[in-house]
């Protein structure tokens, strides 16, 4: 039937009422296919590419919102009568009925009837009606070139199908009821009517009313409607948009658009529906927005005024309260005299003027300035900081450049369940997060935010994840560039801290200037210059140099079996990191005193020697490290309260006796007397042993002194010299 009516594509419907004009051979746009002059391999490659392109086109057609007319199939019964005379021209009458038609991927129970006639270039439909379940679509009336009178009606049309097809980020449900009348000539049609949505909901939130009237006349489209969400106060919208369809001879008298939307007070609770990040918290607000100008260059005017308004954020577990002030939109400019509020128990104020686009800039706009004062940011009790500073938004609202200075004080990051979940979502995002990220990327592409020397000052802050690591950091970094290519300049100092490995605990070397340096040419990949130290107790009766041939383990240092006579007999290991963070392990250098190779030290630190302790203390190192790891955070808190640099509960070797070696537990307190001088006092708790004192003085980067005494029969002094090359 479609072939009989010469309906091969949707564009053919526009020519349905026009007499067909056959074309000639010259109207065919024929391009030669193939390249016989090239090699067989190139022809095969081209054939494969054309096949792949065909598969892509096939997939796109299968996923198209409206399948092609050639995909319409089903059972049809009825009659068609056609007559042709020189005086009356073409006439036709039809009466068809069908059911269970399929159209591409649309395949469901349905039935339809199509009755009418074509006479004197007028198509009369009496009617065309389609029904599927509670859904009904009908066309009734006449369509002609000179004058049409057609009624279009839809009842119970489910919106969920449309949202699934369009893949919108909003879950919209409801039943659309629409009635419209098409009148006028083909070259200047007039369409008027209205629609309403029953049982409407957006993102599982019910809406009381979604309705509108509309009219298209003399190339102007007018709309006037309302949306009522959870609250009784509606969002009102109306406006006029000039637009002439391609086949129309009438053009709009002006190209100026006029749109308006208004919303106030509890009506702002609609924001709860569209985003889970923000919810209306009450107060007074009035939004009155107007769009003028043209479709190519719209101008925004209006005001968003607030008086004691509040918004809450479940994600941030905080609320923005006492929002007072107004945002004015004036043509191509946005102007804020003042907008103040309370956030995270602190205050903020926004003021200034900014153009909407860079083309509208006059060069005199000061930009928007956001002042932050005493914001106590707290996320899930895992990220805490007091925020002060000033942010500046310049250039244009839709091409923003963000700069300024933010100071973070009393900061603490304790990696726990919430941050771990965020990291897991970032590494393995669920479908909803993937969709949100895609939406965010589209927003970023349309509003290309960039940073210009946004300075972030960090006063001493604790970053920790017990029992893995804990660092006290401070610094000053300026971040610049577009969001997809940021770079930083500045540095962060590591004032104190420790890292747990399998077998030991590394501490930052206090006499070294431990820094993380950001350089613009390396983007956000910082340069690390760190030195960490650890002491590994000697394990007696253990030949570390002996190669374990049964397991293939690496060589481990040989420790003198007679050397372990005090709790201070230990191996001092230094880890030096100097280079880019992205190449951390390539830039890691291990040295020790007594000296051993890096491969041997790696084996020691990886726990290789635990399986080869022989008859010595096989649980000593592991027990010591587990004890230290599980209680490190608590011991740090006690040390801070006592004014000590470090306090550690350690496992240690008891002096040998006739019954053999035993495992002991001792408490050790380290006092940082100065940057270069420290002392450690150790008392074994489970055996009668004299108290031990160990002192260390770092003269410079090369020379140092170490000594130990039990104030009785064992005192030692060592001179250290270290040379790096």
C-alpha positions as CSV (number, residue, x, y, z in Angstrom):
1,X,0.0,0.0,0.0
2,X,2.8,2.4,0.8
3,X,4.4,1.7,-2.5
4,X,1.1,2.4,-4.3
5,X,1.0,5.8,-2.6
6,X,4.7,6.4,-3.4
7,X,5.5,6.7,0.3
8,X,9.1,5.5,0.7
9,X,10.3,7.9,3.3
10,X,8.9,10.4,5.8
11,X,9.6,13.3,3.4
12,X,7.1,11.8,0.9
13,X,4.3,12.7,3.3
14,X,4.9,16.4,2.6
15,X,4.4,15.7,-1.2
16,X,1.3,13.5,-0.6
17,X,-1.1,16.2,-1.8
18,X,1.1,17.5,-4.6
19,X,0.9,16.0,-8.1
20,X,3.9,13.6,-8.7
21,X,6.5,14.8,-11.1
22,X,8.6,11.9,-12.5
23,X,12.3,12.5,-12.9
24,X,14.7,11.5,-15.5
25,X,18.0,9.6,-15.6
26,X,19.9,12.9,-15.0
27,X,18.3,13.3,-11.6
28,X,20.1,10.2,-10.3
29,X,23.2,11.0,-8.2
30,X,25.3,8.0,-9.2
31,X,28.9,7.6,-7.9
32,X,31.2,4.9,-9.1
33,X,31.9,2.1,-6.6
34,X,35.2,0.3,-6.4
35,X,38.8,1.0,-7.3
36,X,40.0,-1.5,-9.9
37,X,43.3,0.2,-10.4
38,X,44.5,-0.4,-6.8
39,X,46.0,-3.6,-5.5
40,X,44.0,-6.6,-4.4
41,X,45.0,-6.0,-0.7
42,X,43.7,-2.4,-0.9
43,X,40.4,-3.5,-2.5
44,X,40.0,-6.2,0.2
45,X,40.6,-3.6,2.9
46,X,38.1,-1.2,1.3
47,X,35.5,-4.0,1.1
48,X,36.0,-4.8,4.8
49,X,35.6,-1.2,5.7
50,X,32.4,-0.9,3.7
51,X,31.0,-4.0,5.4
52,X,31.8,-2.6,8.8
53,X,30.2,0.7,7.8
54,X,27.1,-1.2,6.7
55,X,26.9,-2.9,10.1
56,X,27.1,0.5,11.9
57,X,24.3,1.9,9.7
58,X,22.3,-1.3,10.4
59,X,22.7,-0.8,14.2
60,X,21.8,2.8,14.0
61,X,18.7,2.1,12.1
62,X,17.7,-0.6,14.6
63,X,18.1,1.9,17.4
64,X,16.4,4.8,15.7
65,X,13.5,6.5,17.4
66,X,11.3,6.0,14.3
67,X,12.1,3.0,12.2
68,X,11.9,3.3,8.4
69,X,8.6,2.9,6.6
70,X,10.0,-0.3,5.0
71,X,10.0,-1.9,8.5
72,X,6.2,-1.5,8.9
73,X,4.6,-4.9,8.6
74,X,1.4,-6.7,9.6
75,X,-2.0,-8.1,8.6
76,X,-4.3,-5.8,6.6
77,X,-7.8,-6.4,5.3
78,X,-10.2,-4.1,3.6
79,X,-11.0,-2.4,0.3
80,X,-9.5,0.3,-1.9
81,X,-11.3,1.9,-4.8
82,X,-9.6,4.2,-7.2
83,X,-11.1,6.1,-10.1
84,X,-9.6,8.5,-12.6
85,X,-11.2,10.9,-15.0
86,X,-10.1,13.9,-17.0
87,X,-12.7,16.1,-15.4
88,X,-12.6,15.0,-11.8
89,X,-9.0,13.8,-11.6
90,X,-7.9,11.1,-9.2
91,X,-10.4,9.9,-6.6
92,X,-10.1,7.1,-4.1
93,X,-11.9,5.5,-1.2
94,X,-10.5,3.1,1.4
95,X,-11.6,1.1,4.4
96,X,-8.9,-1.0,6.1
97,X,-8.5,-2.8,9.4
98,X,-5.5,-4.4,10.9
99,X,-4.1,-5.8,14.1
100,X,-0.8,-6.9,15.7
101,X,1.3,-4.7,13.5
102,X,5.0,-4.5,14.1
103,X,7.2,-1.5,13.3
104,X,10.9,-2.1,13.7
105,X,11.5,-2.9,17.4
106,X,7.9,-1.9,18.3
107,X,5.9,-5.1,18.5
108,X,2.8,-5.3,20.8
109,X,-0.9,-6.1,20.7
110,X,-2.8,-3.5,18.7
111,X,-5.5,-2.8,16.3
112,X,-6.4,0.0,13.9
113,X,-8.9,1.1,11.3
114,X,-8.4,3.5,8.4
115,X,-11.4,4.9,6.6
116,X,-11.6,7.8,4.2
117,X,-11.6,9.2,0.7
118,X,-9.4,11.3,-1.5
119,X,-11.3,13.7,-3.8
120,X,-10.5,17.1,-5.4
121,X,-7.0,17.0,-3.8
122,X,-8.6,16.7,-0.4
123,X,-7.9,13.7,1.9
124,X,-10.8,13.0,4.2
125,X,-10.2,10.7,7.2
126,X,-13.4,9.2,8.8
127,X,-11.3,8.3,10.9
128,X,-7.8,6.8,11.2
129,X,-7.7,5.2,14.7
130,X,-5.1,3.2,16.5
131,X,-5.6,1.4,19.8
132,X,-3.3,-0.6,22.1
133,X,-4.6,-1.4,25.5
134,X,-5.7,1.9,27.1
135,X,-3.9,4.0,24.5
136,X,-5.9,5.5,21.7
137,X,-4.7,7.7,18.8
138,X,-7.1,9.1,16.2
139,X,-7.1,11.5,13.2
140,X,-10.5,12.8,12.0
141,X,-11.2,15.5,9.4
142,X,-9.9,16.9,6.1
143,X,-6.4,17.7,4.9
144,X,-6.0,19.8,1.8
145,X,-3.6,22.2,0.1
146,X,-6.0,25.1,0.4
147,X,-7.9,24.5,3.6
148,X,-7.6,21.8,6.2
149,X,-9.8,20.9,9.2
150,X,-8.2,17.9,11.0
151,X,-8.6,16.9,14.7
152,X,-5.7,15.0,16.3
153,X,-6.4,13.2,19.6
154,X,-4.4,11.1,21.9
155,X,-5.6,9.4,25.0
156,X,-3.6,7.4,27.6
157,X,-0.3,7.7,25.7
158,X,2.4,6.4,28.1
159,X,5.3,8.8,28.6
160,X,7.6,6.0,29.9
161,X,7.9,4.6,26.4
162,X,9.1,8.0,25.0
163,X,11.7,8.4,27.8
164,X,13.0,4.9,27.2
165,X,13.4,5.6,23.5
166,X,15.0,9.0,24.0
167,X,17.2,7.7,26.8
168,X,16.6,10.7,29.0
169,X,18.4,10.9,32.4
170,X,14.9,11.5,34.0
171,X,12.5,8.6,34.8
172,X,9.2,10.1,33.6
173,X,5.9,8.3,33.8
174,X,2.3,9.3,33.2
175,X,-0.4,9.1,30.6
176,X,-0.5,11.9,28.0
177,X,-3.9,13.2,26.8
178,X,-3.8,15.6,23.8
179,X,-6.2,17.2,21.5
180,X,-5.3,19.6,18.7
181,X,-7.0,21.0,15.6
182,X,-5.2,21.6,12.3
183,X,-6.8,24.3,10.1
184,X,-5.7,26.7,7.4
185,X,-3.8,26.3,4.1
186,X,-0.9,24.0,3.6
187,X,1.4,27.0,3.1
188,X,0.2,28.6,6.4
189,X,-1.2,26.0,8.8
190,X,-2.8,26.8,12.1
191,X,-2.5,24.3,14.9
192,X,-4.2,24.9,18.3
193,X,-4.9,22.7,21.2
194,X,-3.8,21.5,24.6
195,X,-2.4,18.6,26.6
196,X,-2.4,17.2,30.1
197,X,-0.6,14.4,31.9
198,X,-2.4,12.1,34.2
199,X,-0.6,10.1,37.0
200,X,2.5,12.0,36.3
201,X,5.8,11.3,38.1
202,X,9.4,12.3,37.6
203,X,12.1,10.2,39.2
204,X,9.5,8.4,41.3
205,X,8.1,11.7,42.7
206,X,4.4,12.3,41.9
207,X,3.3,15.5,40.2
208,X,-0.1,17.0,40.7
209,X,-0.5,18.7,37.3
210,X,1.3,19.0,34.1
211,X,-0.7,20.8,31.4
212,X,-0.5,23.4,28.7
213,X,-2.3,25.0,25.8
214,X,-0.5,25.8,22.6
215,X,-1.2,27.5,19.2
216,X,0.8,27.8,16.0
217,X,-0.4,30.6,13.7
218,X,1.2,32.9,11.1
219,X,4.6,31.3,11.9
220,X,4.4,32.0,15.6
221,X,4.3,29.2,18.3
222,X,2.6,30.2,21.5
223,X,2.5,28.2,24.7
224,X,0.9,28.8,28.2
225,X,1.1,26.1,30.8
226,X,1.8,25.1,34.4
227,X,3.6,22.3,36.3
228,X,2.5,21.5,39.9
229,X,5.0,19.3,41.8
230,X,4.9,18.0,45.4
231,X,3.9,21.5,46.6
232,X,0.7,23.3,45.6
233,X,2.6,26.4,44.2
234,X,3.0,25.9,40.4
235,X,5.7,26.6,37.9
236,X,4.0,28.9,35.4
237,X,5.4,29.2,31.9
238,X,4.3,31.0,28.7
239,X,5.8,32.5,25.6
240,X,6.0,33.1,21.9
241,X,8.6,31.8,19.5
242,X,8.7,32.8,15.8
243,X,9.5,29.9,13.4
244,X,8.4,29.2,9.9
245,X,8.3,25.6,8.6
246,X,10.3,25.0,5.4
247,X,7.3,24.7,3.1
248,X,5.5,27.8,4.4
249,X,5.1,31.0,2.4
250,X,4.2,33.1,5.5
251,X,7.1,34.4,7.5
252,X,7.0,35.8,11.1
253,X,6.8,39.6,11.3
254,X,9.7,39.6,13.8
255,X,12.4,37.2,14.9
256,X,12.1,38.2,18.6
257,X,11.3,35.5,21.1
258,X,9.5,36.1,24.4
259,X,9.4,33.4,27.0
260,X,8.6,33.6,30.7
261,X,8.7,31.3,33.7
262,X,7.9,32.0,37.3
263,X,8.2,30.0,40.5
264,X,8.1,30.9,44.2
265,X,8.4,29.7,47.7
266,X,7.4,26.0,48.2
267,X,7.3,25.5,44.5
268,X,11.1,25.3,44.6
269,X,10.6,21.8,46.2
270,X,10.6,20.7,42.5
271,X,14.4,20.8,42.6
272,X,14.2,17.7,44.9
273,X,12.8,15.8,41.9
274,X,15.5,16.6,39.4
275,X,18.7,16.2,41.4
276,X,19.5,14.1,44.6
277,X,22.3,16.5,45.4
278,X,20.0,19.4,46.5
279,X,16.7,19.7,48.3
280,X,14.5,22.7,49.1
281,X,14.6,23.4,52.8
282,X,12.0,26.2,53.1
283,X,11.9,29.9,53.4
284,X,11.0,32.6,50.9
285,X,12.0,32.7,47.3
286,X,10.8,34.2,44.0
287,X,12.0,33.3,40.6
288,X,10.8,35.3,37.6
289,X,12.8,34.7,34.4
290,X,12.3,36.0,30.9
291,X,14.1,35.1,27.7
292,X,14.1,37.7,24.8
293,X,16.3,38.3,21.8
294,X,16.4,35.8,19.1
295,X,16.9,32.0,18.9
296,X,20.5,32.5,17.8
297,X,21.2,35.2,20.4
298,X,18.9,34.9,23.3
299,X,18.8,37.5,26.1
300,X,18.0,36.6,29.7
301,X,16.3,38.9,32.1
302,X,14.6,38.6,35.4
303,X,15.4,38.1,39.1
304,X,15.9,35.3,41.5
305,X,15.3,36.7,45.0
306,X,15.7,34.9,48.3
307,X,14.8,35.9,51.9
308,X,15.9,33.4,54.6
309,X,15.7,30.5,52.1
310,X,17.3,27.2,52.8
311,X,18.6,24.2,50.7
312,X,19.8,20.9,52.0
313,X,22.4,18.5,50.5
314,X,22.1,14.8,51.6
315,X,25.4,14.1,49.9
316,X,27.3,16.8,51.9
317,X,25.2,16.1,55.1
318,X,24.8,19.8,55.5
319,X,22.4,22.7,54.6
320,X,22.7,26.1,53.0
321,X,20.5,28.3,55.2
322,X,19.5,31.9,55.6
323,X,20.1,32.6,51.9
324,X,19.3,36.3,51.4
325,X,19.7,38.6,48.4
326,X,18.9,38.7,44.7
327,X,20.5,37.6,41.4
328,X,19.5,39.9,38.6
329,X,19.7,38.9,34.9
330,X,19.9,41.9,32.7
331,X,20.1,41.1,29.0
332,X,23.6,39.7,28.5
333,X,24.7,40.4,32.1
334,X,24.2,38.8,35.5
335,X,24.5,41.2,38.4
336,X,24.5,40.4,42.2
337,X,24.6,43.3,44.7
338,X,24.8,40.8,47.5
339,X,23.8,37.2,48.2
340,X,24.6,36.0,51.7
341,X,24.0,32.7,53.5
342,X,25.2,30.2,56.0
343,X,27.0,27.0,55.0
344,X,28.8,24.4,57.2
345,X,28.3,26.8,60.2
346,X,30.2,29.5,58.4
347,X,29.2,32.4,56.2
348,X,29.5,33.2,52.6
349,X,28.8,36.3,50.4
350,X,28.5,36.5,46.6
351,X,28.6,39.8,44.7
352,X,29.7,41.3,41.4
353,X,28.8,41.4,37.7
354,X,29.6,39.0,34.9
355,X,28.5,38.7,31.2
356,X,26.7,35.6,30.1
357,X,29.1,35.0,27.2
358,X,32.5,36.4,26.3
359,X,30.9,38.1,23.2
360,X,28.8,40.2,25.5
361,X,31.7,41.4,27.7
362,X,32.4,45.1,27.8
363,X,35.7,44.8,29.7
364,X,34.4,46.7,32.7
365,X,32.8,43.8,34.6
366,X,34.5,43.1,37.9
367,X,33.4,39.4,37.8
368,X,31.7,37.5,40.7
369,X,33.4,37.2,44.1
370,X,32.5,34.6,46.6
371,X,33.9,35.2,50.1
372,X,34.1,32.2,52.5
373,X,34.5,32.7,56.2
374,X,34.8,29.9,58.8
375,X,33.1,27.1,56.9
376,X,33.4,23.9,58.9
377,X,33.3,21.3,56.2
378,X,32.6,17.8,57.4
379,X,32.0,14.8,55.1
380,X,31.0,11.6,57.0
381,X,33.4,12.5,59.8
382,X,36.2,11.4,57.4
383,X,37.1,14.7,55.8
384,X,37.1,17.8,58.0
385,X,38.4,21.3,57.4
386,X,37.8,24.9,58.2
387,X,37.5,26.8,54.9
388,X,38.3,30.5,54.5
389,X,39.1,32.5,51.4
390,X,37.9,34.2,48.3
391,X,36.9,32.8,44.9
392,X,36.7,34.9,41.8
393,X,34.7,34.0,38.6
394,X,35.7,36.0,35.6
395,X,35.4,36.2,31.8
396,X,31.8,34.9,31.3
397,X,29.1,32.8,33.0
398,X,29.1,30.2,30.2
399,X,32.9,30.4,29.7
400,X,34.0,30.8,33.3
401,X,37.5,31.2,34.7
402,X,37.8,30.4,38.4
403,X,40.6,31.9,40.5
404,X,41.2,33.1,44.0
405,X,42.7,31.9,47.3
406,X,41.3,29.2,49.6
407,X,42.8,28.5,53.0
408,X,42.2,25.1,54.6
409,X,42.8,25.0,58.4
410,X,42.5,22.3,61.0
411,X,42.1,19.7,58.3
412,X,41.9,16.0,58.7
413,X,41.4,13.2,56.2
414,X,40.8,9.8,57.8
415,X,40.2,7.3,55.1
416,X,37.2,5.2,56.2
417,X,34.1,3.4,54.9
418,X,32.6,6.4,53.0
419,X,35.8,7.4,51.2
420,X,36.5,3.8,50.4
421,X,33.0,3.5,48.9
422,X,33.6,6.6,46.8
423,X,36.9,5.2,45.6
424,X,35.1,1.9,44.7
425,X,32.4,3.9,42.8
426,X,35.1,5.8,40.9
427,X,37.0,2.6,40.0
428,X,33.8,0.5,39.3
429,X,31.0,3.0,38.5
430,X,27.4,1.7,38.4
431,X,25.2,2.6,35.4
432,X,23.6,5.5,37.2
433,X,27.0,7.1,37.9
434,X,28.1,6.4,34.3
435,X,25.1,8.3,33.1
436,X,25.7,11.2,35.5
437,X,29.3,11.4,34.5
438,X,28.3,11.5,30.8
439,X,25.8,14.3,31.6
440,X,28.6,16.1,33.6
441,X,30.9,15.8,30.6
442,X,28.3,17.3,28.3
443,X,27.8,20.2,30.7
444,X,31.6,20.7,30.9
445,X,31.8,20.7,27.1
446,X,29.1,23.4,26.9
447,X,30.4,25.4,29.9
448,X,34.1,25.0,29.6
449,X,35.3,25.9,33.1
450,X,39.0,26.6,33.6
451,X,41.1,27.6,36.5
452,X,43.6,30.4,36.7
453,X,46.0,30.3,39.6
454,X,43.4,29.0,42.1
455,X,45.6,29.1,45.2
456,X,45.0,26.4,47.8
457,X,46.8,27.0,51.1
458,X,46.9,24.0,53.5
459,X,47.9,24.7,57.0
460,X,49.2,21.6,59.0
461,X,46.7,18.8,58.2
462,X,46.6,15.2,59.2
463,X,46.0,12.6,56.4
464,X,45.8,9.1,57.6
465,X,44.4,5.6,57.0
466,X,45.2,3.5,60.0
467,X,47.0,1.2,60.2
468,X,48.5,1.9,56.7
469,X,49.8,5.4,56.9
470,X,49.6,8.8,58.6
471,X,51.1,12.1,57.5
472,X,51.1,15.7,58.8
473,X,51.2,18.0,55.8
474,X,51.2,21.7,54.9
475,X,51.7,23.6,51.7
476,X,50.6,26.1,49.1
477,X,49.6,25.1,45.5
478,X,48.2,27.1,42.6
479,X,46.1,25.2,40.1
480,X,45.5,26.4,36.5
481,X,44.2,25.2,33.2
482,X,41.0,23.6,31.8
483,X,39.4,20.8,33.7
484,X,40.6,18.2,31.3
485,X,44.2,19.4,31.4
486,X,45.0,20.9,34.8
487,X,48.4,21.7,36.0
488,X,49.7,22.9,39.4
489,X,52.6,25.0,40.8
490,X,53.8,25.0,44.4
491,X,54.7,22.5,47.1
492,X,53.5,20.5,50.1
493,X,55.8,19.8,53.0
494,X,55.5,16.5,54.9
495,X,56.2,17.5,58.5
496,X,55.8,14.1,60.1
497,X,54.4,10.7,59.3
498,X,54.8,7.0,59.0
499,X,54.0,4.2,56.5
500,X,53.4,0.5,57.4
501,X,54.9,-2.2,55.3
502,X,54.5,-6.0,55.8
503,X,57.3,-6.2,58.3
504,X,58.1,-2.8,59.6
505,X,57.1,0.9,60.0
506,X,58.8,3.7,58.1
507,X,59.0,7.2,59.6
508,X,59.8,10.4,57.8
509,X,63.4,11.6,58.4
510,X,62.8,14.8,60.5
511,X,66.1,16.4,59.5
512,X,65.3,16.2,55.8
513,X,63.1,18.7,54.0
514,X,60.5,16.2,52.8
515,X,58.5,17.8,50.0
516,X,56.0,17.2,47.3
517,X,56.7,19.7,44.5
518,X,54.3,20.6,41.7
519,X,55.7,22.0,38.4
520,X,53.5,23.2,35.5
521,X,55.3,21.1,32.9
522,X,54.3,17.9,34.7
523,X,50.5,18.7,35.1
524,X,49.3,17.1,38.4
525,X,52.1,14.6,38.6
526,X,54.2,15.9,41.5
527,X,57.9,15.6,42.1
528,X,58.7,13.7,45.4
529,X,61.7,14.3,47.6
530,X,61.3,12.1,50.7
531,X,63.4,10.2,53.1
532,X,61.9,7.6,55.4
533,X,63.7,5.5,58.0
534,X,63.0,2.3,59.9
535,X,64.9,0.1,62.3
536,X,64.6,-3.7,61.9
537,X,65.7,-5.7,65.0
538,X,68.5,-8.2,64.4
539,X,67.4,-11.8,64.5
540,X,69.9,-14.0,66.2
541,X,70.9,-17.5,64.9
542,X,69.7,-16.4,61.4
543,X,72.0,-16.6,58.4
544,X,70.3,-14.0,56.1
545,X,72.9,-14.4,53.3
546,X,72.0,-18.1,52.8
547,X,69.9,-18.5,49.6
548,X,66.6,-20.4,50.1
549,X,66.9,-22.9,47.3
550,X,63.5,-24.6,48.1
551,X,61.5,-21.4,47.6
552,X,63.8,-19.5,45.3
553,X,63.5,-16.4,47.6
554,X,66.0,-13.6,47.1
555,X,69.1,-13.3,49.2
556,X,68.6,-11.6,52.6
557,X,71.3,-9.9,54.6
558,X,73.5,-12.0,56.9
559,X,73.3,-10.8,60.5
560,X,76.0,-11.7,63.0
561,X,74.4,-14.2,65.4
562,X,76.5,-12.7,68.2
563,X,75.5,-9.1,67.4
564,X,72.0,-9.2,69.0
565,X,72.8,-8.5,72.6
566,X,70.6,-5.5,73.4
567,X,67.3,-4.1,72.3
568,X,69.2,-1.6,70.2
569,X,70.9,-4.1,67.9
570,X,69.0,-3.3,64.7
571,X,69.3,-2.7,61.0
572,X,68.8,1.0,60.1
573,X,67.1,1.1,56.6
574,X,66.6,4.3,54.7
575,X,64.1,4.7,51.8
576,X,64.8,7.6,49.5
577,X,62.2,8.7,47.0
578,X,63.3,11.3,44.5
579,X,61.4,11.7,41.2
580,X,57.9,11.9,39.7
581,X,55.1,10.2,41.7
582,X,53.9,8.4,38.6
583,X,57.3,6.5,38.7
584,X,57.3,5.9,42.4
585,X,58.9,2.5,42.5
586,X,61.5,3.4,39.8
587,X,62.6,6.3,42.0
588,X,62.8,4.4,45.2
589,X,66.3,3.8,46.6
590,X,66.9,1.6,49.7
591,X,70.1,1.8,51.8
592,X,71.0,0.5,55.2
593,X,73.5,0.6,58.1
594,X,75.1,-1.9,58.2
595,X,75.1,-1.7,54.3
596,X,73.3,-4.3,52.2
597,X,72.2,-4.4,48.6
598,X,68.8,-3.0,47.5
599,X,67.6,-6.5,46.5
600,X,68.5,-7.9,49.9
601,X,66.7,-5.0,51.6
602,X,63.6,-5.4,49.4
603,X,63.5,-9.1,50.5
604,X,63.7,-8.1,54.1
605,X,61.0,-5.5,53.8
606,X,58.7,-7.8,51.9
607,X,58.8,-10.3,54.7
608,X,61.0,-12.9,53.0
609,X,63.1,-13.4,56.1
610,X,60.1,-14.4,58.2
611,X,60.0,-17.9,56.7
612,X,63.8,-18.5,57.4
613,X,64.2,-17.5,61.0
614,X,65.3,-21.0,62.0
615,X,65.5,-21.5,65.7
616,X,65.5,-17.8,66.6
617,X,62.4,-15.7,67.2
618,X,60.1,-16.5,64.2
619,X,57.3,-14.3,65.5
620,X,59.4,-11.3,66.6
621,X,59.3,-9.1,63.6
622,X,55.7,-10.0,62.6
623,X,54.4,-9.6,66.2
624,X,56.2,-6.3,66.6
625,X,54.8,-4.8,63.4
626,X,51.3,-6.1,64.0
627,X,51.3,-4.6,67.5
628,X,52.6,-1.3,66.2
629,X,50.2,-1.2,63.2
630,X,47.1,-1.9,65.2
631,X,47.8,0.7,67.8
632,X,49.7,3.3,65.8
633,X,46.9,5.9,65.7
634,X,46.2,5.6,69.4
635,X,49.8,5.9,70.3
636,X,50.1,9.0,68.1
637,X,47.3,10.6,70.0
638,X,48.9,9.8,73.3
639,X,52.2,11.2,72.1
640,X,50.6,14.4,70.9
641,X,48.9,14.8,74.3
642,X,52.2,14.4,76.1
643,X,54.1,16.6,73.7
644,X,56.3,13.8,72.3
645,X,57.3,13.3,68.7
646,X,56.4,9.6,68.8
647,X,55.3,6.9,71.2
648,X,55.5,3.2,70.3
649,X,54.7,-0.1,71.9
650,X,57.1,-2.6,70.4
651,X,58.1,-6.2,70.6
652,X,61.8,-6.8,71.2
653,X,64.4,-9.4,71.9
654,X,65.3,-10.1,75.5
655,X,68.9,-10.6,76.3
656,X,69.9,-14.3,75.9
657,X,69.7,-16.6,78.9
658,X,70.4,-20.2,79.7
659,X,66.9,-21.1,78.7
660,X,67.4,-19.4,75.2
661,X,65.9,-16.3,73.7
662,X,62.4,-15.1,74.5
663,X,60.0,-12.6,73.1
664,X,59.5,-9.4,75.0
665,X,57.3,-6.4,74.8
666,X,58.6,-3.0,75.5
667,X,57.2,0.5,75.6
668,X,59.3,3.2,73.8
669,X,58.9,6.9,73.8
670,X,60.8,9.1,71.3
671,X,61.4,12.7,72.1
672,X,62.2,15.2,69.4
673,X,64.6,17.5,71.3
674,X,65.5,19.5,68.1
675,X,65.4,19.0,64.3
676,X,68.6,17.0,64.5
677,X,68.6,15.5,68.0
678,X,66.3,12.8,69.2
679,X,66.2,10.4,72.1
680,X,64.4,7.1,72.7
681,X,63.7,5.5,76.0
682,X,62.7,1.8,76.0
683,X,61.5,-0.3,79.0
684,X,60.8,-4.0,78.6
685,X,57.5,-4.8,80.3
686,X,57.4,-8.6,80.7
687,X,61.0,-9.2,81.9
688,X,63.3,-7.8,84.5
689,X,65.6,-5.7,82.3
690,X,67.3,-2.4,82.9
691,X,65.8,0.7,81.1
692,X,67.6,1.5,77.8
693,X,68.3,4.9,76.4
694,X,69.2,5.5,72.8
695,X,70.2,8.9,71.4
696,X,70.8,10.1,67.8
697,X,72.3,13.3,66.6
698,X,72.4,14.2,62.9
699,X,75.3,16.6,62.3
700,X,74.5,17.1,58.6
701,X,73.5,15.0,55.6
702,X,76.7,12.9,55.8
703,X,77.7,12.7,59.5
704,X,75.9,11.5,62.5
705,X,76.3,10.1,66.1
706,X,74.4,7.3,67.7
707,X,74.7,5.9,71.2
708,X,72.9,3.6,73.7
709,X,73.2,2.8,77.3
710,X,71.4,0.8,80.0
711,X,73.0,2.9,82.7
712,X,74.7,-0.3,84.0
713,X,77.0,-2.6,82.0
714,X,76.3,-1.8,78.4
715,X,77.0,1.5,76.7
716,X,77.9,2.1,73.0
717,X,78.8,5.0,70.8
718,X,78.8,4.9,66.9
719,X,79.9,7.5,64.4
720,X,78.0,7.4,61.1
721,X,79.1,8.6,57.7
722,X,76.8,8.5,54.7
723,X,77.6,9.5,51.2
724,X,75.1,9.4,48.3
725,X,76.4,9.4,44.7
